[in-house]
């Protein structure tokens, strides 16, 4: 249960980091 929430957060952070790096 907790892992699912953490996984979702990590995925979102990763996506944000990628978008920022692309810019």
C-alpha atoms as one frame of an Amber mdcrd trajectory, in Angstrom:
protein
   0.000   0.000   0.000   2.645   2.529   1.073   4.913   1.373  -1.732   2.193
   2.186  -4.272   1.919   5.761  -3.021   5.696   6.146  -2.989   5.983   4.638
  -6.465   3.436   7.121  -7.811   5.261  10.034  -6.187   8.623   8.871  -7.521
   7.207   8.484 -11.034   5.785  12.022 -10.921   9.051  13.472  -9.623  10.977
  11.633 -12.318   8.679  13.011 -15.015   9.010  16.556 -13.648  12.789  16.232
 -13.530  12.884  14.996 -17.125  10.734  17.877 -18.345  12.909  20.378 -16.468
  16.091  18.838 -17.875  14.647  18.965 -21.418  13.984  22.690 -20.984
